[in-house]
Amino acid sequence: MSVNVFEFLLVIVSIVLGLGITELLAGLVRILRGELVAGKLHALWMFVIFQLQVQLAWGLWGLRSKVEWQYPEFLLLLLAPVLLYLAAAVIFPSVGADESLDFHLMRRRRPLFLLLAGYVFVAGLFSWLLFDEDLTLTSAIIRLPAVAILATLAITARPRLHLLLGLVVLALQLWFTYVFTFVVGATAAAA
């Protein structure tokens, strides 16, 4: 049985995606063990990051028909799960802490939300370049506000605004998933 180029390249992408999901699950285990103090804001962003990781894996199926790959294309594709891995790693403290995870999230908000904004940008870029998609108005209507919201969250330290905008980002992400990649293989959009 031979392996095609897509399967070969997807191995490293899947490993990085798996590492990011492992970060989230390991953090959840630390919460369940009582090593970390959970918070609703932190839980929301854990779910958003998890949903982004799963949706990326789901949407990558649209690349299965791409026969020829150039190295820069692969690097662009790999950058998306790398950014999500880094976001998953940043959302948890490296050691147990007495502070709530919401407090940790607010202290680490700049790198976290800039990584997520970078992911949204990169995902749009590789959808355009790798899937040979036109830059649609619908896609831009979702991605541009998401990047603006994430950049705002990197700057502001107001927890209520974080919760409100976090719910908006989650709603945008779920809607985007439903519209563009709800059925695997139905469309070429990845994220």
N, C-alpha and C positions, 0 to 999 in steps of 0.2 A: 504494500500500500504506500503510495507516494503522498507527500505533503505538498500542498500548493503554497504559493508565496503568502497568501492571506493567513493561512493557518500558521505558517512559520513566524510571521511578524506578530500575530495575535498572542503567541506564547508570552513574549516579554511584556506586552501590554497587560495581559491577564495577570501576570505575576505582580506587577505594580498595583493594579486594581485590587488584587487579593491582599496585598500588604496594607493598603488603605482601609479596606473593610476589616482586616485583622486589628488595626489600630483602634477602630471604633468598638469592635467587640471586646477587645482587651480592656478598654476604658469602661465599658458597660459592666464587665466582670468586676472591676475595681469598685464600681458604684455598688453593685450587689453584695460585695464582701464587706462594705462599710468603710473601705479605705478612702473613698472620696464622697463629698457631700453633694448630692444631686441638686439641680435647679431647673426650673421650667424653661428658662431662656437657653440654657446649655442643651437641654433635651431637644428643644426645637431645632437647634443648629446641628446636633448630632443626626437627627432625622433628615434634615435637608442634605447634609453631606452624604449620608448613606443613600438617599434617593438619587442624588447626582451620580454616585458611583454605579449603582445598579442600572440606572437609565443609560449611562455611557456604555456599559457592557452590552446592554440590550440593543442599543442603536448601532453598535459597530457592525452588526450583521450586514448592514447595508453596504459595507466595503468588500464583501466576499467576491464580488465580480471584478474588482480591480485587479488586473493581471500584472501590470508592471508598476513597480514602486521605485522612487528615487529616495536616496538617503535623507535629504531634507524633509521629504513628505513623512517618512517614518519618524523622524525627530519631532515634527509637529504633532503627529498622532500620539507619540509617547508623552509629550509634554502635558496633555490633558490629564491622564491618570497620575502623573507625577505631582501636578498641582493639587489634585484631590487627596493624594496621600499626605502631602505636606499639611494641608488643611486639617485632615484627620489627626495628624500628629500634634499640631499646634493647639487643638481644642482641649487637650488634656495636659495637666501638669506632668512633668517627667517623674516627679516623686509625689508621694501622698502629701496632702496639704489639709490643714484645718479649715481653710477658707472654702466657701461654696464654689462649685464649678461655675456658677454665674459670675462670681467675682473674678475668677481666673479668666473667663471668657472676656470680660470687660477689660482686664489688664492686657490681654493678648489680642484685642480686637483689630489692631492695625494689620499685623501680618495675616491674621485669619481672613479678614474680609478683602484684603488686597489679593490674597491667593485665590479666593473664590471669584472675585471680579476678573482676575487674570484667566481663570478657568472658563468663565462665560465668554470672554473675548476669544480665547484660543479655540474653544469648541465651535464658535461661529466661524472662525477663520478656517478650521479644518473641514467644517461642513461645506463651506464655499469652495475651497481648493481641492479637497480630496473626493467629495461627493459630486463635484462639478455642478453644484446648485447655483441658481441665480440667488442673489441677495433679495429675498422676498420682503415685502413690507410687513407681513405678519411676523416673520422671524425677527426683524429689526424692532418691531413694536414690543416684543417680549425681551429681547436681549439688551437693548439700550437702556430701558428703565432698570433692568436687573443690575447692570453694571453701575448705573448712577446710584441706585439704592445701596449696593455693596460698598461703593466708595464713601457714601455718606455714613454708613455704619462704621467704617474704619476711623472716621473722624469723631463722631459724637459718642459721648459716654452716658447718654440718657437711656436707662434700661427699658422704660416704657416704649420709647421710640424703637429700640431694638426689637422688642417683642412684636410691635405692630408691623414694622417693616419686614421682620423675619417671616411673619404670617403671609405678607404680600409676596415675598420671594418664593415661599413654599407654594402658594396658590399659582403663581406664574409658572413655576417648574412643573407642577402637576398638570396644568393646562397645556403647557408646551409638550409634555410627554403624551398626553391624550391626543393632541392635534397632529403631531408629527411622527411619533414612534410607538403608538399604542399597540399596534400589531407588528410583530417583528417581521422585517422584510417587506412591509407594505410601502415604505417610503425610504428614501436615501438619507433623510435627516438623522444626524447622530446625537446632537445635544444642543 
